[in-house]
Amino acid sequence: MKPLLFLLLAMNAAAVEIIAHRGFSAKAPENTIEAFELAWKSGADACELDIHLTADGEVVVIHDKDTKRTFPGENKVIAASKLAELSGLPTLAEALATMPAERGRFVIEIKTGAEIVPALVKVLEPLQPRAKQLVIISFQRDSCIAAKKALPWIPVLQLSGSKDKKTKQPIDLTEVIAKAKADGLDGLDLGADWAWSEAMVAQIHAAGLTAVVYTINKPADIARYAKLGLDGITTDDPVMAKKVLE
């Protein structure tokens, strides 16, 4: 490999943001204070987390709509439960409080519809001076649109797999890009099931959007994706990913 080309590839890899999926979920329970604190301590560039809205209007951190999977023996539906009934869950505010003042950022995935946005605004508005440390993502288009409208100072990225969940038909990247631009969003956070290539990343960047991939957990895959010019790679094991990039 020519020295200049090697240098360019190394620079691209070094520039990739490593995002700890639900915190350092390879070593700690997902979406917990422990997982976030361990991720920061381990040098992760960012932490991703998931949010739901409780019956009394509080924003809590959990991936599923209920507690069945993450709290064995329980089956409390988040939207039908008050915060006091969900004592094992951190609030978004508590999770954000783990973020170092001088570095790192949280990637906040909205798992609901746009109804959560007013409550989300109350939590995030005081953090406007730390805007560079926040990102919002969602599979729900209405949630992305509402979040961007309410919090224009925070980057919002559209999540998407490569196939429509209902029809199982392939999704056209050009259409995803066009919708994100029309919605005023800032980027795309796309699954590993897409046919990722340098050309694909370049197409997203040419539209003025950032490009992030989820969720990559094998060292060889981390190395391959890092060379594509991506802005971020989401992984369950940020330590492994960082070692690969070194």
FIRO-156395 format. One record per residue: x, y, z of N, C-alpha, C, O in turn. Coordinates in pm, whole numbers, padded with zeros to 5 digits, always signed. Example, Ala and Ser with C-alpha at 12.3 -4.5 7.8 and 13.67 -1.06 7.14 Angstrom:
2
+01319-00569+00780+01230-00450+00780+01320-00330+00780+01424-00332+00846 +01285-00225+00708+01367-00106+00714+01290+00003+00787+01341+00114+00804 
END
This chain:
246
+00084-00120+00000+00000+00000+00000+00088+00125+00000+00187+00132+00073 +00051+00223-00082+00128+00346-00088+00119+00421+00045+00014+00420+00110 +00229+00486+00087+00231+00554+00217+00118+00656+00233+00056+00663+00340 +00090+00735+00129-00013+00838+00139-00150+00775+00158-00230+00822+00239 -00178+00667+00083-00307+00600+00096-00323+00541+00235-00431+00550+00294 -00217+00482+00287-00221+00425+00423-00251+00535+00524-00329+00515+00617 -00187+00653+00505-00208+00765+00596-00352+00812+00593-00412+00840+00697 -00410+00821+00471-00548+00865+00458-00645+00768+00524-00740+00809+00590 -00620+00638+00507-00705+00537+00570-00696+00546+00722-00796+00533+00792 -00575+00567+00771-00553+00578+00915-00624+00701+00970-00682+00696+01079 -00620+00812+00896-00687+00935+00939-00838+00914+00943-00904+00960+01036 -00893+00844+00841-01036+00817+00839-01078+00733+00960-01178+00762+01025 -00999+00629+00989-01030+00542+01101-01025+00617+01233-01110+00598+01319 -00924+00703+01247-00908+00778+01372-01022+00876+01394-01054+00910+01508 -01085+00922+01285-01190+01022+01295-01327+00961+01328-01421+01035+01358 -01338+00831+01322-01466+00765+01346-01503+00770+01494-01423+00735+01581 -01624+00815+01522-01674+00819+01660-01721+00680+01701-01801+00619+01631 -01671+00632+01813-01712+00502+01865-01823+00523+01968-01803+00587+02071 -01940+00467+01937-02060+00489+02018-02095+00360+02092-02121+00256+02031 -02095+00367+02223-02125+00250+02307-02276+00224+02308-02353+00304+02360 -02316+00113+02249-02456+00078+02232-02524+00044+02364-02493-00057+02427 -02616+00128+02406-02684+00114+02537-02582+00114+02651-02597+00043+02751 -02478+00196+02632-02366+00195+02725-02272+00081+02690-02281+00025+02580 -02184+00046+02780-02090-00065+02756-02167-00194+02782-02145-00262+02882 -02258-00226+02689-02352-00336+02713-02290-00474+02698-02354-00574+02731 -02166-00481+02649-02096-00610+02647-02046-00649+02786-02016-00766+02811 -02036-00551+02876-01980-00575+03009-02075-00541+03124-02050-00581+03237 -02181-00467+03096-02273-00425+03202-02416-00431+03149-02436-00427+03028 -02515-00440+03238-02654-00443+03194-02688-00321+03108-02654-00208+03144 -02754-00345+02997-02782-00237+02901-02865-00125+02961-02950-00147+03047 -02838-00003+02914-02918+00113+02952-02924+00137+03102-03027+00179+03155 -02812+00110+03170-02805+00135+03313-02697+00239+03342-02610+00264+03259 -02704+00299+03458-02601+00394+03498-02464+00326+03498-02364+00386+03459 -02461+00202+03542-02336+00125+03543-02278+00113+03402-02158+00129+03383 -02362+00086+03305-02316+00069+03167-02262+00200+03110-02164+00200+03036 -02327+00310+03145-02281+00440+03094-02149+00481+03160-02056+00525+03093 -02143+00467+03290-02021+00506+03362-01902+00422+03317-01791+00473+03305 -01925+00293+03293-01817+00206+03247-01772+00246+03107-01653+00241+03076 -01866+00285+03023-01831+00329+02887-01743+00453+02890-01643+00461+02818 -01781+00550+02973-01700+00674+02983-01562+00641+03038-01461+00689+02988 -01558+00558+03142-01431+00521+03204-01341+00447+03105-01219+00456+03112 -01404+00374+03012-01328+00293+02916-01289+00371+02791-01224+00316+02702 -01326+00498+02784-01282+00582+02673-01374+00589+02553-01332+00633+02446 -01499+00547+02569-01595+00557+02458-01614+00704+02420-01612+00792+02505 -01632+00728+02291-01655+00865+02244-01797+00911+02275-01822+01029+02300 -01889+00815+02273-02030+00847+02295-02102+00725+02351-02053+00613+02341 -02219+00750+02409-02307+00642+02455-02443+00658+02390-02498+00768+02385 -02497+00547+02339-02633+00547+02288-02724+00495+02398-02685+00407+02475 -02845+00549+02406-02946+00499+02500-03083+00510+02438-03101+00578+02337 -03181+00443+02498-03317+00440+02447-03413+00501+02549-03396+00482+02669 -03513+00573+02500-03605+00638+02593-03751+00606+02563-03792+00590+02448 -03828+00599+02672-03973+00583+02668-04036+00685+02762-03967+00745+02844 -04165+00704+02748-04241+00800+02829-04331+00725+02926-04407+00637+02886 -04322+00762+03054-04407+00698+03155-04547+00759+03155-04573+00860+03090 -04636+00695+03230-04774+00743+03237-04785+00881+03299-04879+00956+03271 -04687+00916+03385-04690+01049+03447-04592+01146+03381-04550+01244+03443 -04556+01118+03256-04482+01216+03177-04333+01225+03201-04271+01327+03169 -04273+01121+03258-04129+01120+03280-04058+01042+03170-04111+00944+03117 -03937+01086+03136-03858+01020+03033-03762+00922+03100-03674+00962+03176 -03779+00793+03070-03695+00691+03132-03614+00618+03026-03648+00616+02908 -03504+00557+03073-03411+00490+02982-03435+00340+02983-03407+00271+03082 -03486+00289+02873-03510+00146+02854-03536+00124+02706-03593+00210+02639 -03496+00008+02655-03515-00020+02513-03656-00066+02480-03719-00017+02386 -03706-00161+02558-03836-00222+02528-03951-00137+02582-03932-00049+02665 -04070-00167+02532-04189-00095+02579-04235-00143+02716-04322-00083+02778 -04175-00255+02762-04209-00308+02894-04082-00362+02961-03975-00362+02901 -04096-00407+03083-03979-00450+03162-03956-00601+03158-03867-00651+03228 -04032-00672+03079-04028-00819+03080-03889-00877+03054-03847-00968+03124 -03818-00825+02954-03689-00882+02917-03577-00840+03013-03496-00923+03053 -03573-00715+03048-03462-00664+03128-03481-00676+03279-03385-00663+03355 -03604-00700+03321-03632-00721+03463-03712-00851+03478-03834-00846+03491 -03645-00965+03476-03713-01095+03484-03809-01102+03603-03775-01064+03715 -03927-01152+03576-04027-01162+03682-04123-01044+03683-04225-01048+03751 -04089-00939+03607-04176-00822+03596-04232-00814+03454-04176-00871+03361 -04341-00743+03439-04391-00714+03306-04472-00585+03311-04592-00583+03283 -04403-00479+03347-04468-00348+03356-04454-00275+03223-04343-00258+03172 -04566-00232+03169-04565-00154+03046-04529-00010+03081-04593+00052+03165 -04427+00042+03017-04374+00174+03054-04480+00283+03041-04499+00364+03132 -04550+00285+02928-04649+00390+02903-04767+00385+02999-04838+00484+03015 -04787+00271+03063-04900+00255+03156-04856+00261+03302-04938+00242+03392 -04728+00288+03325-04674+00288+03462-04619+00426+03499-04567+00499+03414 -04632+00460+03626-04573+00584+03675-04427+00560+03711-04385+00447+03735 -04351+00667+03716-04208+00656+03744-04183+00582+03875-04091+00501+03884 -04264+00609+03977-04246+00546+04108-04262+00395+04102-04213+00323+04189 -04330+00347+04000-04351+00203+03983-04238+00138+03904-04235+00016+03887 -04146+00219+03856-04036+00171+03772-03902+00204+03836-03815+00263+03774 -03889+00164+03961-03773+00203+04041-03639+00153+03987-03535+00208+04021 -03642+00049+03904-03516-00003+03851-03464+00072+03730-03353+00047+03685 -03543+00164+03678-03503+00235+03557-03443+00372+03588-03495+00445+03672 -03333+00407+03519-03283+00544+03534-03368+00639+03452-03421+00601+03347 -03380+00761+03496-03442+00864+03413-03337+00913+03314-03218+00890+03332 -03383+00980+03210-03288+01035+03113-03196+01135+03182-03076+01139+03153 -03251+01215+03271-03169+01315+03342-03058+01248+03422-02945+01297+03425 -03089+01137+03485-02987+01065+03562-02879+01008+03472-02760+01010+03507 -02918+00958+03356-02821+00905+03262-02731+01016+03209-02609+01000+03200 -02791+01128+03173-02713+01241+03119-02613+01294+03221-02508+01346+03184 -02646+01281+03347-02558+01331+03454-02426+01254+03460-02330+01301+03522 -02419+01137+03397-02294+01060+03398-02195+01112+03294-02076+01079+03300 -02241+01191+03201-02156+01236+03090-02050+01334+03137-02081+01433+03203 -01924+01308+03103-01817+01400+03142-01841+01540+03088-01895+01556+02979 -01802+01639+03164-01823+01778+03121-01735+01816+03003-01772+01900+02921 -01618+01752+02996-01519+01795+02897-01518+01714+02768-01453+01753+02671 -01589+01601+02765-01586+01519+02644-01706+01425+02640-01784+01417+02735 -01720+01355+02527-01826+01256+02512-01960+01318+02474-01978+01439+02484 -02052+01233+02431-02188+01279+02406-02284+01161+02411-02245+01046+02395 -02411+01193+02433-02515+01092+02437-02594+01094+02306-02633+01200+02256 -02617+00975+02253-02702+00956+02135-02834+00900+02187-02840+00785+02230 -02937+00981+02183-03065+00949+02247-03163+00894+02145-03207+00966+02055 -03198+00766+02159-03293+00707+02065-03435+00713+02120-03464+00657+02226 -03522+00781+02048-03664+00787+02083-03730+00659+02035-03731+00630+01915 -03785+00582+02128-03849+00455+02094-04001+00469+02078-04069+00372+02045 -04053+00588+02101-04197+00612+02094-04228+00703+01975-04143+00731+01892 -04352+00747+01971-04391+00848+01874-04357+00986+01927-04291+01001+02029 -04404+01087+01855-04370+01226+01886-04427+01275+02019-04393+01384+02064 -04514+01196+02084-04575+01239+02210-04471+01259+02321-04499+01326+02421 -04352+01202+02305-04249+01214+02408-04173+01346+02399-04105+01385+02494 -04183+01413+02286-04097+01529+02260-04114+01643+02362-04012+01696+02407 -04235+01683+02401-04246+01790+02503-04172+01758+02633-04107+01845+02690 -04183+01634+02678-04113+01594+02800-03962+01591+02776-03884+01625+02865 -03922+01551+02656-03780+01547+02621-03722+01687+02620-03608+01708+02663 -03797+01782+02571-03752+01922+02567-03721+01972+02708-03620+02039+02729 -03807+01939+02805-03785+01983+02943-03653+01931+02999-03586+02000+03076 -03617+01809+02960-03492+01750+03009-03371+01810+02940-03268+01836+03003 -03382+01831+02810-03265+01872+02732-03241+02023+02723-03128+02066+02703 -03346+02101+02737-03332+02247+02721-03223+02306+02811-03148+02392+02764 -03210+02263+02937-03103+02318+03022-02962+02284+02973-02865+02345+03016 -02952+02186+02884-02820+02143+02835-02781+02210+02704-02685+02168+02638 -02854+02314+02665-02823+02380+02537-02678+02427+02526-02622+02420+02417 -02614+02474+02635-02472+02510+02625-02382+02391+02590-02268+02409+02549 -02434+02268+02607-02357+02147+02576-02415+02076+02453-02416+01953+02445 -02463+02155+02359-02530+02101+02241-02445+02001+02165-02497+01904+02109 -02314+02023+02162-02224+01934+02089-02216+01794+02152-02163+01701+02093 -02270+01782+02272-02265+01654+02342-02398+01577+02335-02420+01483+02411 -02484+01617+02244-02615+01554+02232-02650+01523+02087-02619+01601+01996 -02714+01410+02066-02768+01370+01936-02899+01297+01962-02912+01227+02062 -02996+01313+01872-03122+01240+01882-03137+01153+01758-03110+01197+01646 -03182+01027+01777-03206+00937+01667-03340+00867+01687-03388+00856+01800 -03400+00820+01578-03524+00744+01590-03556+00675+01459-03524+00725+01351 -03622+00558+01470-03676+00492+01352-03806+00560+01309-03846+00552+01193 -03870+00628+01405-03999+00692+01379-03979+00827+01312-03922+00918+01371 -04026+00839+01189-04007+00965+01115-04073+01082+01186-04017+01191+01192 -04194+01061+01240-04263+01170+01308-04188+01217+01431-04191+01335+01466 -04122+01124+01498-04044+01160+01616-03923+01244+01577-03890+01342+01645 -03858+01206+01469-03743+01284+01421-03784+01425+01384-03719+01522+01422 -03894+01437+01310-03941+01568+01267-03977+01655+01387-03937+01772+01393 -04051+01599+01481-04093+01674+01599-03974+01716+01685-03969+01827+01736 -03877+01624+01700-03759+01655+01782-03677+01767+01718-03629+01856+01788 -03660+01762+01587-03581+01865+01519-03650+02000+01526-03584+02103+01542 -03782+02001+01516-03857+02126+01524-03848+02186+01664-03833+02307+01679 -03859+02101+01766-03859+02148+01905-03720+02179+01957-03702+02266+02042 -03621+02106+01906-03483+02121+01953-03389+02140+01832-03305+02053+01805 -03402+02251+01761-03325+02271+01638-03175+02275+01658-03098+02261+01562 -03132+02294+01781-02989+02304+01812-02923+02168+01836-02802+02161+01857 -03003+02061+01833-02949+01926+01849-02955+01852+01716-03059+01853+01651 -02845+01788+01674-02850+01706+01552-02949+01591+01567-02955+01527+01673 -03027+01565+01463-03124+01456+01463-03096+01366+01343-03086+01414+01230 -03083+01235+01369-03052+01138+01264-03166+01038+01249-03224+00993+01348 -03197+01004+01125-03299+00904+01096-03237+00765+01100-03138+00738+01032 -03296+00676+01180-03255+00537+01184-03329+00458+01076-03445+00488+01045 -03261+00358+01019-03331+00273+00922-03253+00145+00895-03131+00146+00881 -03328+00035+00887-03273-00088+00835-03283-00084+00684-03334+00014+00628 -03235-00186+00616-03234-00185+00470-03364-00236+00409-03384-00224+00288 -03454-00293+00493-03580-00345+00442-03698-00291+00522-03688-00270+00643 -03809-00269+00455-03931-00225+00520-03979-00335+00615-03991-00451+00575 -04007-00301+00740-04044-00401+00840-04176-00472+00807-04195-00587+00844 -04266-00403+00738-04396-00461+00707-04392-00542+00577-04438-00656+00573 -04338-00482+00472-04341-00547+00341-04219-00633+00314-04220-00717+00224 -04112-00612+00393-03985-00684+00376-03915-00648+00245-03820-00715+00204 -03963-00544+00180-03902-00500+00054-03782-00409+00082-03781-00337+00181 -03681-00413-00007-03564-00326+00012-03602-00179+00014-03691-00136-00061 -03536-00104+00098-03557+00040+00105-03453+00109+00018-03336+00073+00020 -03496+00207-00057-03407+00279-00149-03333+00389-00073-03395+00477-00013 -03200+00384-00076-03120+00482-00003-03148+00624-00051-03152+00717+00030 -03166+00641-00181-03193+00774-00235-03318+00835-00173-03323+00954-00146 -03419+00750-00152-03543+00798-00090-03522+00833+00057-03577+00932+00106 -03443+00753+00128-03413+00780+00269-03342+00914+00281-03373+00995+00369 -03246+00937+00193-03172+01063+00193-03265+01179+00164-03261+01282+00231 -03350+01163+00063-03442+01271+00023-03538+01307+00137-03565+01424+00161 -03589+01204+00206-03682+01229+00317-03611+01300+00433-03666+01391+00494 -03488+01257+00462-03412+01319+00570-03386+01466+00539-03396+01552+00628 -03353+01495+00416-03329+01635+00376-03459+01715+00384-03459+01828+00434 -03568+01658+00335-03697+01728+00338-03742+01755+00481-03809+01855+00507 -03706+01665+00573-03745+01679+00713-03651+01769+00792-03674+01795+00910 -03545+01817+00727-03450+01905+00794-03359+01834+00891-03306+01896+00983 -03338+01703+00871-03254+01626+00961-03106+01642+00927-03069+01702+00826 -03023+01586+01014-02879+01609+01003-02799+01487+00959-02681+01499+00928 -02862+01370+00957-02785+01252+00918-02867+01125+00918-02987+01125+00947 -02799+01017+00884-02860+00884+00880-02781+00790+00970-02658+00792+00972 -02853+00707+01043-02794+00604+01129-02852+00472+01078-02965+00436+01112 -02774+00400+00997-02825+00286+00923-02764+00155+00970-02649+00151+01014 -02841+00048+00959-02797-00083+01006-02687-00145+00921-02660-00102+00809 -02624-00246+00980-02518-00318+00909-02573-00402+00795-02496-00454+00714 -02705-00416+00786-02766-00493+00678-02766-00419+00545-02797-00477+00441 -02732-00291+00547-02716-00217+00422-02587-00259+00354-02495-00308+00419 -02580-00241+00223-02460-00276+00146-02360-00160+00154-02338-00088+00056 -02301-00144+00271-02211-00031+00296-02088-00036+00206-02030-00143+00182 -02048+00081+00157-01929+00096+00074-01884+00241+00083-01957+00325+00135 -01765+00270+00033-01718+00408+00031-01813+00494-00052-01838+00610-00018 -01865+00438-00161-01957+00513-00247-02087+00547-00174-02142+00655-00192 -02135+00453-00092-02257+00477-00016-02236+00590+00086-02321+00678+00099 -02125+00585+00156-02094+00691+00252-02080+00825+00180-02128+00927+00228 -02014+00823+00065-01995+00946-00012-02129+01003-00058-02148+01124-00060 -02223+00915-00093-02356+00960-00136-02429+01030-00021-02495+01132-00042 -02417+00975+00098-02480+01036+00215-02415+01170+00247-02483+01269+00273 -02283+01172+00244-02210+01296+00273-02237+01404+00168-02246+01522+00201 -02252+01362+00043-02277+01458-00064-02410+01531-00044-02430+01642-00093 -02501+01467+00030-02631+01528+00061-02623+01618+00184-02722+01678+00224 -02503+01627+00241-02486+01711+00359-02528+01644+00488-02555+01710+00588 -02533+01510+00486-02575+01434+00602-02460+01353+00661-02370+01311+00588 -02462+01333+00792-02363+01246+00855-02406+01101+00837-02524+01072+00816 -02309+01009+00847-02335+00867+00824-02284+00785+00940-02165+00786+00971 -02375+00713+01005-02342+00628+01119-02396+00488+01092-02502+00473+01032 -02323+00384+01136-02368+00246+01121-02389+00180+01258-02317+00209+01353 -02488+00093+01268-02513+00015+01391-02531-00132+01352-02558-00159+01235 -02517-00228+01441-02435-00233+01560-02324-00332+01526-02353-00448+01495 -02199-00291+01532-02085-00368+01481-02004-00422+01599-01954-00345+01680 -01992-00556+01607-01929-00616+01725-01811-00708+01697-01755-00766+01790 -01772-00722+01571-01656-00806+01539-01538-00717+01499-01555-00623+01421 -01418-00746+01551-01300-00663+01521-01277-00642+01371-01249-00530+01329 -01288-00747+01292-01264-00734+01148-01366-00641+01083-01333-00566+00991 -01489-00645+01133-01593-00556+01078-01569-00411+01120-01589-00320+01041 -01526-00391+01244-01492-00256+01289-01386-00197+01197-01398-00083+01153 -01282-00274+01170-01172-00227+01084-01222-00193+00944-01183-00091+00886 -01309-00277+00891-01360-00254+00755-01447-00130+00748-01432-00049+00657 -01538-00115+00843-01627+00002+00842-01551+00132+00867-01585+00236+00812 -01449+00124+00950-01373+00244+00984-01304+00305+00863-01275+00424+00861 -01277+00223+00763-01207+00270+00643-01301+00331+00538-01254+00381+00436 -01430+00327+00563-01527+00374+00464-01552+00525+00470-01618+00581+00382 -01500+00589+00574-01524+00733+00588-01646+00766+00670-01695+00879+00667 -01696+00668+00746-01813+00689+00832-01784+00790+00943-01669+00809+00983 -01889+00854+00991-01875+00947+01103-01885+00876+01237-01828+00923+01336 -01955+00763+01242-01971+00692+01368-01998+00544+01350-02059+00503+01251 -01953+00465+01448-01979+00322+01451-02035+00289+01589-01972+00317+01691 -02153+00229+01592-02213+00188+01718-02176+00043+01747-02184-00042+01659 -02136+00016+01872-02089-00117+01910-02122-00145+02056-02131-00054+02138 -02138-00273+02087-02160-00313+02226-02030-00307+02306-02032-00300+02429 -01915-00310+02236-01785-00318+02302-01692-00206+02254-01612-00227+02163 -01702-00087+02314-01620+00025+02271-01471+00005+02293-01389+00061+02219 -01434-00073+02393-01292-00099+02418-01232-00178+02302-01125-00143+02252 -01300-00283+02260-01256-00361+02145-01242-00273+02023-01143-00281+01950 -01344-00189+01999-01344-00103+01880-01228-00005+01884-01162+00017+01782 -01202+00053+02000-01092+00148+02013-00958+00079+01987-00871+00136+01922 -00942-00041+02036-00818-00116+02014-00795-00144+01867-00682-00136+01818 -00903-00176+01796-00893-00200+01652-00846-00076+01579-00762-00083+01489 -00899+00039+01619-00863+00164+01552-00721+00207+01583-00661+00283+01507 -00668+00160+01696-00530+00193+01730-00432+00124+01638-00311+00141+01653 
END
